[in-house]
Amino acid sequence: MVGSVKTLVAPHTKLGESPIVRQSDGTLHFIDVLGAAIHVLKLPDLQVLRSITCPQPISFICFHEEGGYVACSFDSVVRIGEDGGWQVMKQVLADSNSVRLNDGAVDSQGRLWFGSIDLATEAVPISDFDSRIHSPRGSLYRYDRDGTLTVFEDGGIVCGNGIGWSPDEATMYFTDSYIGVIWAYDFEPGSGSIRNKRILIDRRGLVGQPDGLLVDSEGSIYTFLWDGAAVVKYDSTGRELARWPVNSARVTHGAWFGDQYNHLFITSAESDDGSAVWKGEEAGALFELRDMEAAGLEKHVFKGKATIS
């Protein structure tokens, strides 16, 4: 039976995100976006092995098949060594003052997908938002193994966020946290093409914005609710199946772990001013949820060139 969410002893984060587990050496890696750091913990006791300080904030990490990480800074795809080495692989944006890169995911072919945030539009209260007036400039990108960058959804996105795929890879999911929807696309894994965009999960008007996204082996979709203090599970038709409260208002993302991949690590974030939303809130903490009913899907590694000029 699935239990409750438990708080873990781990490095505190201002904006915890992008947890990934490496089974080969039993380690958990996650980032503090605003703290510009990658924390590496040894499983199962969560001993801190190292914290890597980055020269710029990063919004996402995945493993590279040759070692180290591929990450999104606010304007580029970068390679980060486990010693902290930093190399820009692809500059995506001229600057990150008005639009910045955000969350991502790697598909089964080793290609990196990520979204971006229109910072100006995101600052508009959702009750005042009108796409005809505000013309959001966020996008969805695919970064291929040879360094080619393809832009999908060139504009029209406010806060591009959690990305994932169904177990049979016939469907890709992409989140706009600001709008409050998770879209589904028909996906062709060989070519990496997407089509037939439609709303799968519609949280407009509900408490909590969908942030990170995971999928389990049975095809259920998990979203982590920013300002919603919960992890929510949906079936593949978008029907809510279950939810688990988290002692943090801003729940950001998760990673499957364990021999059966049926446990979850959960990251979270502080409020903008660092204050607690309620007494006893553990904002910015790392949490776990054990013994899920279905096993999760392992996150893929980037399989492209180690360096791109």
Residue frames relative to the residue before (quaternion, step in Angstrom):
aa qw qx qy qz dx dy dz
M 1.0000 0.0000 0.0000 0.0000 0.00 0.00 0.00
V 0.4840 -0.6704 0.4789 0.2950 3.57 -0.93 0.88
G 0.3034 -0.7710 0.5353 0.1640 3.56 -0.89 0.97
S 0.6547 -0.4765 0.3951 0.4339 3.52 -1.29 -0.42
V 0.6073 -0.5512 0.4307 0.3766 3.52 -1.33 0.29
K 0.1695 -0.7963 0.5787 0.0485 3.57 -0.88 1.02
T 0.3976 -0.7016 0.5412 0.2384 3.56 -1.05 0.82
L 0.2358 -0.7837 0.5654 0.1026 3.57 -0.97 0.94
V 0.4520 -0.6347 0.5450 0.3098 3.54 -1.28 0.43
A 0.2794 0.7382 -0.5491 0.2748 3.56 -0.38 1.29
P 0.6853 -0.4597 0.3314 0.4574 3.62 -1.19 0.24
H 0.4217 -0.6910 0.5313 0.2497 3.55 -0.98 0.92
T 0.1484 -0.7933 0.5854 0.0775 3.58 -1.08 0.71
K 0.4737 -0.6177 0.5399 0.3202 3.54 -1.24 0.53
L 0.7771 -0.0338 0.0509 0.6264 3.55 1.01 -0.89
G 0.1164 -0.8206 0.5590 0.0260 3.55 0.10 1.31
E 0.0979 0.8034 -0.5736 0.1263 3.56 -0.93 0.91
S 0.8751 0.2607 -0.1098 0.3927 3.46 -1.54 -0.01
P 0.1473 0.8030 -0.5660 0.1147 3.65 0.69 0.95
I 0.0105 0.7763 -0.6299 0.0216 3.57 -1.05 0.82
V 0.2423 -0.7713 0.5777 0.1123 3.56 -1.07 0.80
R 0.1727 -0.7622 0.6159 0.0991 3.56 -0.97 0.90
Q 0.3375 -0.7846 0.4908 0.1722 3.53 -0.40 1.27
S 0.6113 0.6121 -0.3589 0.3506 3.60 1.00 -0.79
D 0.8025 0.1690 -0.1097 0.5616 3.60 1.05 -0.65
G 0.4770 -0.7156 0.4139 0.2985 3.59 1.27 0.29
T 0.4780 0.6650 -0.4426 0.3653 3.56 0.80 1.02
L 0.2651 -0.7131 0.6282 0.1630 3.51 -1.31 0.60
H 0.0847 -0.7796 0.6204 0.0130 3.55 -0.95 0.97
F 0.1550 0.7759 -0.6041 0.0952 3.60 -0.90 0.86
I 0.4013 -0.7490 0.4919 0.1896 3.55 -1.19 0.52
D 0.2340 -0.6649 0.6749 0.2183 3.47 -1.44 0.26
V 0.3650 -0.7693 0.4784 0.2147 3.56 -0.22 1.29
L 0.7578 0.3846 -0.2129 0.4821 3.58 0.69 -1.08
G 0.6636 0.4802 -0.3021 0.4876 3.57 1.20 -0.42
A 0.3176 -0.7869 0.4748 0.2333 3.59 1.36 -0.04
A 0.5579 0.6005 -0.3807 0.4279 3.56 0.87 0.97
I 0.2254 -0.7059 0.6512 0.1635 3.51 -1.37 0.49
H 0.1649 -0.7840 0.5932 0.0792 3.58 -0.76 1.05
V 0.1304 -0.7859 0.6033 0.0374 3.57 -0.95 0.96
L 0.0514 -0.8151 0.5756 -0.0405 3.56 -0.63 1.21
K 0.3895 -0.7050 0.5480 0.2258 3.54 -1.10 0.78
L 0.2782 -0.7515 0.5781 0.1538 3.54 -0.94 0.95
P 0.6180 -0.1347 -0.7635 -0.1305 1.56 -2.20 1.18
D 0.6006 0.6297 -0.3555 0.3412 3.62 1.22 -0.29
L 0.3995 -0.7552 0.4349 0.2844 3.60 1.35 -0.05
Q 0.2131 0.7614 -0.5668 0.2315 3.56 1.02 0.81
V 0.3986 -0.7092 0.5268 0.2465 3.59 -0.89 0.93
L 0.2414 -0.7878 0.5543 0.1175 3.57 -0.55 1.19
R 0.7632 -0.2033 0.1558 0.5932 3.57 1.00 -0.82
S 0.1730 -0.7197 0.6561 0.1468 3.50 -1.37 0.33
I 0.2322 -0.7923 0.5573 0.0877 3.54 -0.62 1.20
T 0.2346 -0.7656 0.5849 0.1289 3.57 -0.73 1.07
C 0.2325 -0.7861 0.5632 0.1037 3.56 -0.77 1.09
P 0.5452 -0.6393 0.4271 0.3341 3.62 -1.08 0.60
Q 0.7669 0.1549 -0.0993 0.6148 3.57 1.29 -0.35
P 0.6059 -0.5212 0.4262 0.4238 3.60 -1.21 0.27
I 0.1333 -0.7605 0.6284 0.0947 3.57 -1.18 0.61
S 0.3156 -0.7872 0.5108 0.1409 3.56 -1.06 0.78
F 0.7927 0.1015 -0.0185 0.6008 3.59 1.28 -0.28
I 0.0003 -0.7713 0.6346 0.0474 3.56 -1.21 0.55
C 0.0013 -0.7260 0.6854 0.0570 3.50 -1.38 0.43
F 0.5478 -0.5907 0.4615 0.3715 3.56 -1.23 0.22
H 0.3156 -0.6837 0.6184 0.2246 3.54 -1.28 0.55
E 0.5605 -0.6423 0.4010 0.3355 3.59 -0.92 0.85
E 0.7032 0.4418 -0.2655 0.4897 3.60 1.17 -0.47
G 0.6864 -0.4496 0.2763 0.5003 3.58 1.29 0.11
G 0.7511 0.3354 -0.2756 0.4974 3.54 -1.17 0.56
Y 0.5467 -0.6294 0.4709 0.2885 3.50 -1.33 -0.34
V 0.2000 -0.6556 0.6928 0.2241 3.47 -1.46 0.20
A 0.0296 -0.8225 0.5654 -0.0541 3.56 -0.83 1.00
C 0.3472 -0.6571 0.6078 0.2798 3.49 -1.40 0.13
S 0.2089 -0.6820 0.6819 0.1618 3.52 -0.96 0.93
F 0.7127 -0.4391 0.2847 0.4670 3.60 -1.14 -0.15
D 0.8087 0.2373 -0.1383 0.5202 3.62 1.17 -0.38
S 0.7952 0.2733 -0.1115 0.5296 3.62 1.20 -0.27
V 0.4119 -0.5961 0.6055 0.3292 3.50 -1.43 0.18
V 0.0386 -0.8305 0.5546 -0.0349 3.59 -0.69 1.07
R 0.3376 -0.6814 0.6081 0.2282 3.52 -1.35 0.41
I 0.0661 -0.7916 0.6075 0.0073 3.56 -0.85 0.99
G 0.3168 -0.7417 0.5609 0.1869 3.55 -0.82 0.99
E 0.5745 -0.5900 0.4253 0.3756 3.57 -1.17 0.39
D 0.6132 0.4892 -0.3503 0.5118 3.55 1.35 0.05
G 0.6225 -0.5603 0.3319 0.4340 3.59 1.30 0.08
G 0.4018 0.7168 -0.4815 0.3049 3.60 1.23 0.01
W 0.1539 -0.8115 0.5636 0.0103 3.57 -0.96 0.95
Q 0.1139 0.7840 -0.6038 0.0876 3.58 -0.84 0.96
V 0.3836 -0.7048 0.5499 0.2318 3.56 -0.91 0.94
M 0.2285 -0.7783 0.5738 0.1126 3.57 -0.78 1.05
K 0.7931 -0.0785 0.0843 0.5981 3.58 1.02 -0.81
Q 0.2462 -0.7344 0.6096 0.1685 3.56 -0.74 1.03
V 0.2312 -0.8085 0.5349 0.0825 3.56 -0.68 1.16
L 0.7922 0.1772 -0.0635 0.5805 3.57 0.98 -0.91
A 0.5501 -0.6143 0.4490 0.3441 3.57 -1.09 0.70
D 0.7594 -0.1118 0.0631 0.6378 3.56 1.14 -0.68
S 0.3970 -0.7225 0.5153 0.2340 3.56 -1.26 0.20
N 0.3134 0.7831 -0.4858 0.2293 3.57 1.16 0.55
S 0.8039 0.2360 -0.1147 0.5337 3.58 0.98 -0.80
V 0.7603 0.1218 -0.0817 0.6328 3.59 1.22 -0.54
R 0.0103 0.8011 -0.5984 0.0036 3.60 -0.95 0.81
L 0.5592 -0.5972 0.4595 0.3457 3.54 -1.27 0.47
N 0.1772 -0.8002 0.5695 0.0621 3.55 -1.17 0.62
D 0.8487 -0.1641 0.1196 0.4884 3.59 -1.03 -0.79
G 0.0744 -0.8020 0.5919 0.0294 3.55 -1.25 0.44
A 0.1160 -0.7557 0.6359 0.1055 3.54 -1.39 -0.11
V 0.3493 -0.7215 0.5627 0.2020 3.55 -1.24 0.53
D 0.3499 -0.7420 0.5305 0.2134 3.58 -0.90 0.92
S 0.7331 -0.4599 0.2829 0.4135 3.58 -1.29 0.18
Q 0.6596 0.4944 -0.3047 0.4771 3.58 1.23 -0.37
G 0.5665 -0.6342 0.3664 0.3776 3.58 1.28 0.07
R 0.4911 0.6364 -0.4451 0.3945 3.59 1.21 0.44
L 0.3644 -0.7376 0.5343 0.1943 3.55 -1.09 0.78
W 0.1042 -0.7606 0.6398 0.0349 3.55 -0.96 1.01
F 0.1198 0.7936 -0.5912 0.0796 3.59 -1.00 0.77
G 0.3375 -0.7352 0.5573 0.1870 3.52 -1.27 0.47
S 0.2812 -0.7395 0.5787 0.1978 3.53 -1.33 0.06
I 0.3762 -0.7166 0.5556 0.1905 3.53 -1.35 0.44
D 0.2831 -0.6914 0.6378 0.1873 3.55 -1.07 0.84
L 0.2979 -0.8153 0.4696 0.1613 3.57 -0.11 1.30
A 0.6427 0.5284 -0.3325 0.4441 3.59 1.01 -0.75
T 0.6896 0.4624 -0.2864 0.4781 3.57 0.87 -0.91
E 0.6170 0.5619 -0.3481 0.4271 3.58 1.03 -0.74
A 0.6462 0.5310 -0.3133 0.4498 3.59 1.17 -0.57
V 0.5600 0.5909 -0.3879 0.4322 3.60 1.27 -0.24
P 0.4872 -0.6415 0.4860 0.3389 3.65 -0.82 0.83
I 0.5526 -0.6468 0.4037 0.3366 3.57 -0.87 0.94
S 0.6159 0.5602 -0.3499 0.4294 3.59 1.10 -0.60
D 0.7086 0.4297 -0.2487 0.5014 3.59 1.24 -0.46
F 0.4999 0.6948 -0.4146 0.3089 3.59 1.25 -0.18
D 0.0562 0.7504 -0.6556 0.0633 3.54 -1.05 0.93
S 0.3976 -0.7579 0.4635 0.2294 3.61 -0.40 1.21
R 0.6160 0.5494 -0.3515 0.4418 3.59 1.15 -0.50
I 0.7062 0.4298 -0.2469 0.5056 3.57 1.18 -0.57
H 0.7806 0.3956 -0.1908 0.4447 3.55 0.77 -1.04
S 0.1491 -0.8454 0.5061 0.0828 3.62 1.21 -0.34
P 0.0859 -0.8442 0.5268 0.0505 3.62 0.54 1.10
R 0.2989 -0.8003 0.5104 0.0983 3.54 -1.01 0.95
G 0.4146 0.6943 -0.4883 0.3280 3.59 1.19 0.31
S 0.1743 -0.8018 0.5695 0.0487 3.57 -1.18 0.62
L 0.3347 -0.6628 0.6179 0.2586 3.51 -1.45 -0.03
Y 0.1075 -0.8173 0.5662 0.0027 3.57 -0.83 1.06
R 0.1418 -0.7299 0.6545 0.1366 3.51 -1.38 0.40
Y 0.1309 -0.7814 0.6085 0.0449 3.56 -0.78 1.10
D 0.2640 -0.8243 0.4885 0.1107 3.55 -0.38 1.29
R 0.7088 -0.4867 0.3285 0.3908 3.53 -1.34 0.31
D 0.7071 0.4363 -0.2629 0.4904 3.60 1.14 -0.56
G 0.6299 -0.5645 0.3267 0.4216 3.59 1.26 0.16
T 0.4751 0.6647 -0.4456 0.3661 3.59 1.26 0.06
L 0.1891 -0.7729 0.5985 0.0929 3.55 -0.99 0.91
T 0.0766 -0.7815 0.6190 0.0165 3.58 -0.82 1.05
V 0.2462 -0.7739 0.5702 0.1244 3.56 -0.90 0.96
F 0.0758 -0.7478 0.6590 0.0270 3.54 -0.89 1.05
E 0.8067 0.1872 -0.1320 0.5448 3.58 -1.16 0.40
D 0.0831 0.8286 -0.5451 0.0966 3.58 0.76 1.06
G 0.7730 0.0090 -0.0607 0.6315 3.54 0.27 1.34
G 0.6616 0.5174 -0.3746 0.3928 3.55 -1.28 0.27
I 0.6600 0.4495 -0.2957 0.5243 3.58 1.31 -0.16
V 0.2846 -0.7474 0.5706 0.1864 3.58 -0.97 0.81
C 0.8050 -0.0437 0.0667 0.5879 3.59 0.69 -1.06
G 0.1611 -0.8065 0.5662 0.0551 3.57 0.10 1.32
N 0.0318 0.8356 -0.5411 0.0887 3.56 -0.64 1.10
G 0.8886 0.0078 -0.0386 0.4569 3.60 -1.03 -0.81
I 0.0961 -0.7835 0.6138 -0.0113 3.55 -1.01 1.01
G 0.1813 0.7821 -0.5859 0.1101 3.58 -1.08 0.71
W 0.3309 -0.7338 0.5646 0.1823 3.55 -1.36 0.11
S 0.5367 -0.5892 0.4944 0.3470 3.54 -1.22 0.54
P 0.6604 -0.5309 0.3378 0.4098 3.64 -1.12 0.48
D 0.7168 0.4144 -0.2629 0.4953 3.62 1.04 -0.65
E 0.4297 -0.7429 0.4115 0.3069 3.58 1.37 0.08
A 0.4356 0.6977 -0.4661 0.3258 3.59 1.16 0.40
T 0.7750 0.2552 -0.1218 0.5651 3.57 1.24 -0.45
M 0.1540 -0.7521 0.6343 0.0909 3.54 -1.10 0.84
Y 0.2225 -0.7710 0.5871 0.1066 3.55 -1.10 0.80
F 0.0006 0.7875 -0.6151 0.0393 3.58 -1.07 0.81
T 0.2707 -0.8054 0.5205 0.0848 3.53 -0.82 1.11
D 0.0859 -0.7071 0.6922 0.1160 3.54 -1.25 0.60
S 0.3207 -0.7959 0.4827 0.1752 3.56 -0.21 1.29
Y 0.6564 0.5300 -0.3190 0.4318 3.57 0.94 -0.85
I 0.6881 0.4526 -0.2808 0.4927 3.58 0.84 -0.94
G 0.3801 -0.7473 0.4621 0.2892 3.58 1.10 -0.74
V 0.6073 0.5447 -0.3621 0.4510 3.57 1.08 0.65
I 0.2040 -0.7021 0.6596 0.1741 3.51 -1.38 0.39
W 0.2368 -0.7858 0.5608 0.1089 3.54 -0.67 1.16
A 0.2157 -0.7204 0.6369 0.1695 3.52 -1.33 0.38
Y 0.0996 -0.7646 0.6347 0.0503 3.56 -1.17 0.71
D 0.4595 -0.5755 0.5729 0.3597 3.54 -1.25 0.35
F 0.1216 -0.8203 0.5587 0.0085 3.57 -0.80 1.05
E 0.1703 -0.7563 0.6251 0.0908 3.56 -1.04 0.87
P 0.3308 -0.8061 0.4449 0.2071 3.62 -0.15 1.20
G 0.6259 0.5636 -0.3551 0.4056 3.60 0.99 -0.69
S 0.7844 0.3155 -0.1506 0.5122 3.55 0.80 -1.04
G 0.3808 -0.7264 0.4875 0.2993 3.57 1.16 -0.51
S 0.4286 0.7032 -0.4650 0.3248 3.58 1.16 0.49
I 0.1433 -0.7665 0.6196 0.0895 3.55 -1.22 0.59
R 0.0717 0.7812 -0.6173 0.0586 3.57 -1.16 0.63
N 0.7856 0.3539 -0.2380 0.4483 3.54 -1.36 0.01
K 0.0589 0.8231 -0.5556 0.1019 3.57 0.72 1.12
R 0.1431 0.7706 -0.6124 0.1028 3.56 -0.97 0.91
I 0.5263 -0.6118 0.4818 0.3414 3.57 -1.22 0.47
L 0.1896 -0.7817 0.5866 0.0939 3.56 -0.81 1.04
I 0.7907 0.0949 -0.0147 0.6047 3.57 0.88 -1.02
D 0.0962 -0.8125 0.5749 -0.0077 3.55 -0.64 1.18
R 0.0216 -0.8182 0.5734 -0.0356 3.57 -0.42 1.26
R 0.3047 0.7611 -0.5193 0.2412 3.59 1.16 0.36
G 0.8089 0.2302 -0.1989 0.5031 3.54 -0.83 1.03
L 0.6292 0.5182 -0.3363 0.4717 3.59 1.28 -0.06
V 0.5701 -0.5843 0.4486 0.3638 3.57 -1.24 0.37
G 0.7899 0.2917 -0.2372 0.4844 3.56 -0.84 1.01
Q 0.2470 -0.7690 0.5771 0.1206 3.54 -0.86 1.05
P 0.4614 -0.6724 0.4902 0.3078 3.62 -0.87 0.83
D 0.1468 -0.8034 0.5754 0.0427 3.57 -0.75 1.07
G 0.8254 0.0424 -0.0044 0.5630 3.62 -0.31 -1.18
L 0.2011 -0.7853 0.5797 0.0829 3.56 -1.27 0.45
L 0.0064 -0.7647 0.6443 -0.0031 3.55 -1.12 0.84
V 0.2110 -0.7449 0.6182 0.1357 3.55 -1.31 0.38
D 0.2732 -0.7565 0.5622 0.1925 3.59 -1.05 0.65
S 0.7281 -0.4734 0.2919 0.4007 3.56 -1.33 0.20
E 0.6698 0.4674 -0.3006 0.4925 3.59 1.23 -0.29
G 0.6012 -0.6086 0.3359 0.3941 3.57 1.30 0.10
S 0.4613 0.6609 -0.4672 0.3635 3.59 1.22 0.15
I 0.3140 -0.7528 0.5629 0.1339 3.53 -1.15 0.78
Y 0.1497 -0.7824 0.6015 0.0608 3.55 -0.95 0.94
T 0.0514 -0.7780 0.6254 0.0320 3.56 -0.91 0.94
F 0.3178 -0.7423 0.5726 0.1419 3.53 -1.13 0.82
L 0.2864 -0.8434 0.4407 0.1115 3.55 -0.40 1.29
W 0.2933 -0.7250 0.6108 0.1235 3.52 -0.68 1.26
D 0.8191 0.0285 -0.0992 0.5643 3.57 -0.71 1.13
G 0.6294 0.5181 -0.3444 0.4657 3.56 1.16 0.64
A 0.2997 -0.8214 0.4546 0.1698 3.58 1.37 -0.09
A 0.7063 0.4222 -0.2684 0.5009 3.59 0.96 0.77
V 0.2826 -0.6497 0.6630 0.2418 3.48 -1.48 0.21
V 0.1033 -0.8100 0.5768 0.0219 3.59 -0.81 1.00
K 0.2286 -0.7697 0.5879 0.0981 3.56 -0.99 0.95
Y 0.0804 -0.7831 0.6165 0.0126 3.57 -0.97 0.98
D 0.4262 -0.6413 0.5467 0.3290 3.56 -1.21 0.38
S 0.7155 -0.4923 0.2973 0.3966 3.58 -1.29 0.20
T 0.6311 0.4936 -0.3472 0.4874 3.59 1.28 0.01
G 0.5853 -0.5991 0.3616 0.4096 3.59 1.30 -0.08
R 0.4939 0.6489 -0.4352 0.3815 3.60 1.24 0.24
E 0.4415 -0.6985 0.4955 0.2676 3.58 -0.84 0.97
L 0.2026 -0.8014 0.5581 0.0722 3.54 -0.91 1.04
A 0.7969 -0.1006 0.1290 0.5815 3.58 0.96 -0.86
R 0.0418 -0.7747 0.6267 0.0735 3.53 -1.32 0.27
W 0.1916 -0.7703 0.6030 0.0791 3.52 -1.22 0.69
P 0.3790 -0.7277 0.5207 0.2361 3.62 -0.66 1.04
V 0.1495 -0.7572 0.6319 0.0700 3.55 -1.16 0.74
N 0.4263 -0.7237 0.4807 0.2519 3.59 -0.93 0.85
S 0.6123 0.4344 -0.3995 0.5261 3.53 0.78 1.16
A 0.4817 -0.6782 0.4641 0.3043 3.58 -0.82 0.92
R 0.7848 0.3065 -0.1424 0.5194 3.54 0.91 -0.96
V 0.0312 -0.7884 0.6120 -0.0544 3.54 -0.13 1.35
T 0.2145 -0.8619 0.4562 0.0556 3.58 -0.61 1.12
H 0.8067 -0.1737 0.1693 0.5388 3.62 0.69 -0.96
G 0.2173 -0.7802 0.5742 0.1197 3.53 -1.35 0.03
A 0.1243 -0.7590 0.6309 0.1021 3.53 -1.38 0.17
W 0.4237 -0.6877 0.5321 0.2538 3.56 -1.00 0.87
F 0.0761 0.7858 -0.6130 0.0310 3.56 -1.13 0.63
G 0.5699 0.5825 -0.4573 0.3561 3.54 -1.36 0.16
D 0.6817 -0.5027 0.3446 0.4047 3.56 -1.24 0.43
Q 0.7563 0.3325 -0.1828 0.5329 3.58 1.07 -0.72
Y 0.3926 -0.7321 0.4630 0.3090 3.58 1.31 0.05
N 0.5067 0.6592 -0.4181 0.3661 3.58 1.00 0.78
H 0.5938 0.4825 -0.3948 0.5086 3.57 1.22 0.57
L 0.2516 -0.7755 0.5643 0.1299 3.57 -1.21 0.53
F 0.2164 -0.6719 0.6863 0.1754 3.50 -1.20 0.74
I 0.1216 -0.7942 0.5947 0.0278 3.59 -1.03 0.83
T 0.2109 -0.7751 0.5853 0.1104 3.58 -0.87 0.99
S 0.1109 -0.7942 0.5960 0.0426 3.55 -1.26 0.43
A 0.3088 -0.7557 0.5566 0.1539 3.55 -1.33 0.17
E 0.5353 -0.5940 0.4985 0.3348 3.52 -1.32 0.41
S 0.5630 -0.5158 0.4938 0.4161 3.54 -1.34 0.07
D 0.7137 -0.4755 0.2896 0.4252 3.58 -1.21 0.37
D 0.7709 0.3252 -0.1834 0.5161 3.59 0.99 -0.78
G 0.5716 -0.6372 0.3590 0.3719 3.58 1.27 0.17
S 0.5350 0.6325 -0.4097 0.3819 3.58 1.25 -0.01
A 0.5371 -0.6165 0.4679 0.3354 3.57 -1.23 0.47
V 0.4401 -0.6803 0.5206 0.2694 3.57 -1.01 0.84
W 0.7711 -0.0009 -0.0166 0.6365 3.58 1.16 -0.62
K 0.6415 -0.5335 0.3826 0.3969 3.56 -1.21 0.49
G 0.8113 0.2380 -0.1967 0.4965 3.55 -0.83 1.02
E 0.4026 0.7074 -0.4908 0.3110 3.60 1.24 0.10
E 0.2369 -0.7756 0.5729 0.1189 3.58 -1.01 0.83
A 0.0275 0.8433 -0.5324 0.0684 3.54 0.80 1.09
G 0.7904 0.2747 -0.2289 0.4974 3.56 -0.94 0.92
A 0.5238 0.6354 -0.4081 0.3941 3.58 1.29 0.07
L 0.4122 -0.6381 0.5808 0.2926 3.52 -1.41 0.15
F 0.1207 -0.8023 0.5841 0.0233 3.57 -0.92 0.96
E 0.1591 -0.7628 0.6088 0.1487 3.56 -1.32 0.16
L 0.1217 -0.7439 0.6541 0.0627 3.52 -1.29 0.62
R 0.1550 -0.8484 0.5048 0.0362 3.57 -0.45 1.22
D 0.8544 0.2470 -0.1610 0.4280 3.48 -1.46 0.33
M 0.0935 0.7973 -0.5811 0.1336 3.53 0.71 1.13
E 0.6054 -0.6073 0.3826 0.3440 3.57 -1.14 0.60
A 0.7773 0.1947 -0.1153 0.5871 3.59 1.15 -0.57
A 0.5178 -0.6280 0.4803 0.3268 3.55 -1.16 0.57
G 0.4500 -0.6852 0.5062 0.2679 3.53 -1.15 0.64
L 0.4847 -0.6231 0.5236 0.3206 3.53 -1.37 0.02
E 0.4632 -0.6888 0.4856 0.2743 3.57 -0.84 0.99
K 0.4539 -0.6712 0.5116 0.2859 3.57 -1.04 0.79
H 0.4340 -0.7165 0.4914 0.2383 3.56 -0.96 0.92
V 0.3966 -0.6900 0.5518 0.2490 3.55 -1.32 0.37
F 0.5235 -0.6134 0.4842 0.3395 3.56 -1.19 0.55
K 0.1851 -0.8289 0.5257 0.0483 3.57 -0.83 1.04
G 0.4468 0.7186 -0.4379 0.3037 3.58 1.17 0.38
K 0.7564 -0.3395 0.2897 0.4782 3.50 -1.36 -0.22
A 0.5438 -0.6429 0.4349 0.3192 3.53 -1.04 0.80
T 0.7901 0.0770 -0.0347 0.6071 3.58 1.06 -0.72
I 0.1134 -0.7681 0.6286 0.0453 3.54 -1.09 0.80
S 0.2882 -0.7661 0.5463 0.1774 3.57 -0.74 0.97
